[in-house]
Amino acid sequence: MLDLSILEKYDSQKMYKVYDKWPEIARESFESNQEPVSFDGIDDIVFAGMGGSGAIGDVFSSILSKSKMHVNVVKGYHLPQTVDSNTLVIIVSVSGNTAETFSILDSAYKMRSKIIVFSSGGNMLEYCTKNKIIHKIIPQYHSPRASFTSYLYSMLNILQSTLEIKQHDVFESIKKLEENNREINSSNLTDDNPSLNLAKWIHSIPGIYYPFGLQSAAIRFKNSLQENVKIHAFAEDVMEVCHNGIVSWERKSNIQPILIEGQDDHIKTKERWIILKEFLQENKIEYKEIMSVDGSIISKIINLIYLLDYSTIYKAVLDKVDPTPVKSIDYIKSRL
């Protein structure tokens, strides 16, 4: 049984309180008076970031997947060799000090590409000031991963004309976040809370299956399970699973399949979901289905991330694990 006192006890830095405010933060960020930035003559876009910042690039890649703009997401030190003066490189680092992303910033500057940087300050602010690169300061809430809506909706606001994203879709996504919030926030620790129910269901290693278009939500869920709950998890495209991963189920396994589905998945994807579920049922493998909301791709992705992220906070607390500390990441950073 989970109650507020237990949530307070194990979530020592009150991550859940930031998540309770995600819809409010999203609206404030999109309606803020940050000056919009417009870029002309762009042939392609590169989003660069790591961890929680990198997840934002994944989301934008999904949002823009049906546009004519070619999008790359870089998580590491190397820019594609195709980057040139007609490439827009969008740098995201909540801390402003991420080593890999700073390297990308330096490379993009030397390649004379168009650049915009989003961070809370750090070394990147200093570098951008020195080299006259557009830099937007976005506040950090609690941690990079908890700052997700602050950064995503600030960027949607600032770059909406460049990325040609409809305001209607953005406001729709915020409205659905507000509706979702009433079911999953910390004031509803009941059996009617889908995030809490998912957290209770997970007892082993989650295997997350997703369709084209919702990869960013699945990858974010995997990352949040790893960071918040400190457990192993993996994510695979459902089409690819049917060509290799499904064979793994021929042996007894402690993996728990979680199927992330879109309300309007492609007809062939829906067909594959049916076949996969029948296979799991025939082999007496218990699985969990998570369905997206109706609406735009922004609404689908952000609301999936909200529900799934919150489940990882609940799961951590149920396991008596503090979701905030990431000692292993700190260890890696201390060695760089």
C-alpha positions as CSV (number, residue, x, y, z in Angstrom):
1,M,0.0,0.0,0.0
2,L,1.4,3.4,-1.0
3,D,0.5,6.6,0.8
4,L,1.9,10.1,0.9
5,S,4.0,9.5,4.0
6,I,5.8,6.6,2.2
7,L,6.2,8.7,-0.9
8,E,7.7,11.5,1.2
9,K,10.0,9.0,3.0
10,Y,11.6,7.4,0.0
11,D,11.4,10.2,-2.6
12,S,13.8,12.2,-0.5
13,Q,14.2,15.1,-2.9
14,K,10.5,15.2,-3.8
15,M,10.7,14.4,-7.5
16,Y,7.0,13.6,-7.4
17,K,6.1,17.2,-6.6
18,V,7.7,18.4,-9.8
19,Y,5.7,15.7,-11.8
20,D,2.5,16.9,-10.1
21,K,3.2,20.3,-11.7
22,W,4.2,19.0,-15.2
23,P,1.1,20.4,-16.9
24,E,1.5,23.7,-15.2
25,I,5.1,23.9,-16.1
26,A,4.3,23.0,-19.7
27,R,1.7,25.7,-20.0
28,E,4.0,28.4,-18.4
29,S,6.9,27.4,-20.6
30,F,5.0,27.5,-23.8
31,E,3.3,30.8,-22.9
32,S,6.4,32.4,-21.6
33,N,7.8,35.6,-23.1
34,Q,10.9,33.9,-24.5
35,E,11.7,35.6,-27.8
36,P,11.0,33.3,-30.7
37,V,13.9,32.4,-33.0
38,S,13.5,31.7,-36.7
39,F,16.0,30.1,-39.0
40,D,15.8,30.2,-42.8
41,G,17.4,28.0,-45.5
42,I,17.6,24.9,-43.4
43,D,18.2,21.5,-45.2
44,D,18.3,19.4,-42.1
45,I,18.3,19.5,-38.3
46,V,20.5,17.8,-35.7
47,F,19.4,17.5,-32.1
48,A,22.2,16.9,-29.7
49,G,21.9,15.9,-26.0
50,M,22.5,13.1,-23.5
51,G,20.2,11.4,-21.0
52,G,17.2,13.5,-20.1
53,S,18.3,16.1,-22.6
54,G,18.7,13.6,-25.3
55,A,15.2,12.4,-24.8
56,I,14.0,15.8,-25.9
57,G,15.7,15.2,-29.3
58,D,14.0,11.9,-29.6
59,V,10.6,13.5,-29.0
60,F,11.3,16.2,-31.6
61,S,12.4,13.5,-34.1
62,S,9.1,11.8,-33.6
63,I,7.1,15.0,-33.9
64,L,8.9,15.9,-37.1
65,S,8.8,12.3,-38.6
66,K,6.1,13.2,-41.1
67,S,7.6,16.5,-42.1
68,K,9.9,16.9,-45.1
69,M,12.7,17.9,-42.8
70,H,15.5,15.4,-42.3
71,V,16.2,15.0,-38.6
72,N,19.2,13.4,-36.8
73,V,19.5,12.8,-33.1
74,V,23.1,12.7,-31.8
75,K,24.0,11.2,-28.4
76,G,27.7,11.3,-28.2
77,Y,30.7,13.2,-29.4
78,H,30.4,13.1,-33.2
79,L,28.4,15.2,-35.7
80,P,27.4,13.6,-39.0
81,Q,29.8,14.6,-41.8
82,T,26.8,15.9,-43.8
83,V,26.5,18.9,-41.4
84,D,27.2,22.2,-43.2
85,S,26.1,25.8,-43.1
86,N,22.5,24.8,-44.0
87,T,22.2,22.5,-41.0
88,L,20.5,23.7,-37.8
89,V,22.2,22.1,-34.8
90,I,20.0,22.3,-31.7
91,I,22.0,21.7,-28.5
92,V,20.2,20.7,-25.3
93,S,22.0,20.3,-22.0
94,V,20.1,21.1,-18.8
95,S,23.3,21.5,-16.8
96,G,25.1,23.3,-19.6
97,N,28.2,21.2,-18.8
98,T,27.6,17.8,-20.5
99,A,31.0,16.8,-22.0
100,E,29.6,15.0,-25.1
101,T,27.2,17.7,-26.0
102,F,29.8,20.5,-25.4
103,S,32.0,18.7,-27.9
104,I,29.1,18.7,-30.5
105,L,28.6,22.5,-29.8
106,D,32.3,23.1,-30.5
107,S,32.2,21.0,-33.7
108,A,29.0,22.7,-35.0
109,Y,30.6,26.1,-34.5
110,K,33.7,25.1,-36.4
111,M,31.6,23.6,-39.2
112,R,29.8,27.0,-39.4
113,S,26.3,25.5,-39.0
114,K,23.4,27.3,-37.7
115,I,23.2,26.8,-33.9
116,I,20.9,27.3,-31.0
117,V,21.6,26.1,-27.4
118,F,19.2,25.5,-24.6
119,S,20.6,25.1,-21.1
120,S,20.4,26.4,-17.5
121,G,23.8,28.0,-17.8
122,G,27.1,26.3,-17.2
123,N,30.1,26.2,-19.6
124,M,27.8,26.4,-22.6
125,L,26.5,29.8,-21.7
126,E,30.1,31.1,-21.4
127,Y,31.0,29.5,-24.8
128,C,28.0,30.9,-26.6
129,T,28.5,34.4,-25.1
130,K,32.1,34.4,-26.3
131,N,31.3,33.1,-29.8
132,K,28.0,35.0,-30.3
133,I,25.9,31.8,-30.5
134,I,22.2,32.0,-29.7
135,H,21.7,30.6,-26.2
136,K,18.4,30.3,-24.3
137,I,18.4,29.9,-20.6
138,I,15.7,27.4,-19.5
139,P,15.3,26.7,-15.7
140,Q,16.0,23.3,-14.3
141,Y,13.4,21.7,-12.1
142,H,14.8,19.2,-9.7
143,S,16.9,17.2,-12.3
144,P,17.4,17.0,-16.0
145,R,14.9,14.2,-16.4
146,A,12.3,16.0,-14.3
147,S,12.9,19.2,-16.3
148,F,11.5,17.5,-19.4
149,T,8.3,19.6,-19.9
150,S,10.2,22.9,-19.1
151,Y,12.6,22.3,-21.9
152,L,10.3,20.6,-24.4
153,Y,7.6,23.3,-24.2
154,S,10.1,26.2,-24.1
155,M,11.6,24.9,-27.2
156,L,8.2,24.4,-28.9
157,N,7.6,28.0,-28.1
158,I,10.9,29.4,-29.3
159,L,11.2,27.3,-32.4
160,Q,7.6,26.9,-33.5
161,S,8.0,28.9,-36.7
162,T,11.2,27.2,-37.7
163,L,9.8,23.7,-37.0
164,E,6.3,24.6,-38.3
165,I,4.5,23.1,-35.3
166,K,0.9,24.0,-34.9
167,Q,-0.1,25.8,-31.8
168,H,-3.3,23.9,-31.7
169,D,-1.4,20.6,-31.3
170,V,0.7,22.1,-28.5
171,F,-2.3,23.4,-26.5
172,E,-4.1,20.1,-27.1
173,S,-1.2,18.2,-25.6
174,I,-1.2,20.5,-22.5
175,K,-4.9,20.1,-22.0
176,K,-4.5,16.3,-22.1
177,L,-1.6,16.6,-19.7
178,E,-4.0,18.4,-17.3
179,E,-6.6,15.6,-17.7
180,N,-4.0,12.9,-17.3
181,N,-2.7,14.6,-14.1
182,R,-6.0,14.2,-12.3
183,E,-5.6,10.4,-12.6
184,I,-1.9,9.9,-12.0
185,N,-0.7,12.6,-9.5
186,S,0.1,12.0,-5.9
187,S,-3.3,13.0,-4.6
188,N,-4.8,9.9,-6.2
189,L,-2.9,7.0,-4.7
190,T,-5.8,4.6,-5.4
191,D,-6.5,1.7,-7.7
192,D,-7.8,4.2,-10.2
193,N,-4.3,5.5,-10.8
194,P,-2.9,3.9,-14.0
195,S,0.7,4.9,-13.2
196,L,0.5,3.3,-9.8
197,N,-1.1,0.2,-11.1
198,L,1.7,-0.2,-13.7
199,A,4.3,0.3,-10.9
200,K,2.6,-2.5,-8.9
201,W,2.6,-4.8,-11.9
202,I,6.3,-4.6,-12.6
203,H,8.3,-7.1,-10.5
204,S,11.0,-8.1,-12.9
205,I,12.7,-6.9,-16.1
206,P,10.4,-4.8,-18.4
207,G,10.7,-5.5,-22.1
208,I,9.1,-2.5,-23.8
209,Y,7.6,-3.0,-27.3
210,Y,6.6,0.1,-29.3
211,P,5.5,1.0,-32.8
212,F,7.1,3.5,-35.3
213,G,6.4,7.0,-34.1
214,L,6.3,6.2,-30.4
215,Q,10.0,5.2,-30.0
216,S,10.7,8.3,-28.0
217,A,8.2,7.4,-25.3
218,A,9.5,3.9,-25.1
219,I,13.2,4.9,-24.9
220,R,12.3,7.5,-22.3
221,F,10.4,4.9,-20.2
222,K,13.4,2.5,-20.4
223,N,15.8,5.3,-19.3
224,S,13.5,6.4,-16.4
225,L,13.2,2.8,-15.2
226,Q,17.0,2.6,-15.2
227,E,17.6,5.9,-13.5
228,N,14.7,6.1,-11.1
229,V,14.1,2.5,-10.2
230,K,17.7,1.3,-10.8
231,I,16.6,-1.8,-12.7
232,H,17.4,-3.3,-16.1
233,A,15.0,-2.7,-19.0
234,F,15.0,-2.8,-22.8
235,A,13.0,-1.4,-25.6
236,E,12.4,-2.8,-29.1
237,D,10.4,-1.9,-32.2
238,V,7.4,-4.3,-32.5
239,M,8.1,-5.0,-36.1
240,E,11.8,-5.8,-35.4
241,V,10.7,-8.0,-32.4
242,C,8.7,-10.2,-34.8
243,H,11.9,-10.9,-36.8
244,N,14.2,-11.8,-33.9
245,G,13.2,-10.9,-30.3
246,I,10.1,-13.1,-30.3
247,V,12.3,-16.2,-30.5
248,S,13.6,-15.4,-27.0
249,W,10.1,-16.4,-25.7
250,E,10.7,-20.0,-26.7
251,R,12.6,-20.3,-23.4
252,K,11.2,-19.5,-20.0
253,S,12.0,-15.9,-19.1
254,N,11.5,-13.4,-16.3
255,I,11.0,-10.5,-18.8
256,Q,7.7,-8.7,-18.5
257,P,6.4,-7.5,-21.9
258,I,4.9,-4.0,-21.9
259,L,3.2,-3.0,-25.2
260,I,3.0,0.7,-25.9
261,E,0.3,1.2,-28.6
262,G,-1.0,4.2,-30.5
263,Q,-4.7,4.9,-30.9
264,D,-4.2,5.2,-34.7
265,D,-1.2,2.9,-35.3
266,H,-0.7,1.9,-39.0
267,I,-3.0,-0.9,-40.1
268,K,-0.1,-3.2,-40.5
269,T,1.2,-2.4,-37.0
270,K,-2.3,-3.1,-35.6
271,E,-2.2,-6.5,-37.4
272,R,1.2,-7.2,-35.8
273,W,-0.1,-6.3,-32.3
274,I,-2.9,-8.8,-32.7
275,I,-0.6,-11.6,-33.7
276,L,1.9,-10.8,-31.0
277,K,-0.8,-10.7,-28.3
278,E,-2.1,-14.1,-29.5
279,F,1.4,-15.5,-29.4
280,L,1.9,-14.3,-25.8
281,Q,-1.5,-15.6,-24.7
282,E,-1.0,-19.0,-26.3
283,N,2.3,-19.2,-24.4
284,K,0.8,-18.0,-21.1
285,I,3.0,-15.0,-21.0
286,E,1.4,-12.1,-19.0
287,Y,1.8,-8.7,-20.6
288,K,0.6,-5.2,-20.0
289,E,-0.9,-2.8,-22.6
290,I,-0.4,0.9,-22.4
291,M,-2.5,2.9,-24.9
292,S,-1.8,6.4,-26.1
293,V,-4.4,9.2,-25.8
294,D,-6.2,10.5,-28.9
295,G,-4.9,13.5,-30.7
296,S,-1.7,14.9,-32.3
297,I,1.6,13.1,-32.1
298,I,2.7,15.6,-29.5
299,S,-0.3,14.7,-27.3
300,K,0.4,11.0,-27.7
301,I,4.1,11.1,-26.9
302,I,4.1,13.6,-24.0
303,N,1.1,11.9,-22.2
304,L,2.7,8.5,-22.6
305,I,5.9,9.9,-21.1
306,Y,3.9,11.5,-18.3
307,L,2.1,8.3,-17.3
308,L,5.2,6.0,-17.8
309,D,7.6,8.4,-16.0
310,Y,5.3,8.7,-13.0
311,S,5.1,4.9,-12.8
312,T,8.8,4.7,-12.4
313,I,8.7,7.1,-9.4
314,Y,5.9,5.0,-7.8
315,K,7.9,1.8,-8.6
316,A,11.0,3.2,-7.0
317,V,9.2,4.1,-3.8
318,L,7.3,0.8,-3.6
319,D,10.8,-0.9,-3.9
320,K,12.1,1.5,-1.1
321,V,14.5,3.1,-3.6
322,D,15.1,6.9,-3.8
323,P,14.5,7.8,-7.4
324,T,16.8,10.9,-7.5
325,P,20.4,9.8,-6.8
326,V,22.3,8.4,-9.8
327,K,25.6,7.4,-8.2
328,S,26.8,5.3,-11.1
329,I,26.4,8.3,-13.5
330,D,28.3,10.5,-11.0
331,Y,31.0,7.9,-11.0
332,I,31.4,8.0,-14.8
333,K,31.4,11.8,-14.8
334,S,34.1,11.9,-12.1
335,R,36.4,9.9,-14.3
336,L,36.0,12.1,-17.5
